[in-house]
Amino acid sequence: MDEPKAKVKPRLRWIHVLGAAILVLAAAGAWLNRATQPAKPGATPFYMRLDRVRPLAAVLADLDKQGVIRSYRAARILALLSRTRTRLAIGTYRLGAGMDTNQVLTALEF
């Protein structure tokens, strides 16, 4: 008479949890993709001079304030995922608001 129905509910719960996790990851990926696009496509490149070694986070914050990148947070996440160095050497860097965040990080590598 008593049929075990308790096994069905945990499976259904896990399906809901998995579905929610997939939606969250998709939304995060879409946000990261949008936030790393060029801030101003077609903008003229410029040169940035560093007279002392600076942390990447400080340079990205400056670039965010100048409108060169769309999102400081997205740039930091992309830098962590791509294992970009955390300190920038003294030198002159060619950047532009027409570059996407990956291109900006690549330009800061050299």
Residue pairs with C-beta under 8 A, 6 or more apart in sequence:
31 74
32 74
32 77
32 78
34 70
35 70
35 71
35 73
35 74
35 101
36 69
36 70
36 71
36 74
36 75
36 78
36 100
36 101
36 102
37 70
37 100
37 101
38 70
38 97
38 98
38 99
38 100
39 67
39 68
39 69
39 70
39 97
40 67
40 97
40 98
41 98
42 98
43 96
43 97
43 98
44 96
44 98
45 94
45 95
45 96
45 98
45 99
46 94
46 95
46 96
47 92
47 93
47 94
47 95
48 92
48 93
48 94
48 95
49 91
49 92
49 93
50 59
50 88
50 89
50 90
50 91
50 92
50 93
51 90
52 90
53 87
53 88
53 89
53 90
54 87
54 88
55 86
55 87
55 88
56 79
56 84
56 85
56 86
56 87
56 88
56 108
57 76
57 86
59 88
59 108
60 69
60 72
60 75
60 76
60 79
61 72
63 69
63 75
63 95
63 104
64 70
64 71
64 72
64 75
67 97
68 95
68 96
68 97
68 99
68 104
69 75
69 97
69 101
69 104
70 101
71 101
74 101
75 101
75 104
75 105
78 84
78 101
78 102
78 105
79 105
82 102
82 105
84 105
84 108
84 109
85 109
88 108
91 110
93 107
93 108
93 110
94 107
95 104
95 107
95 108
99 107
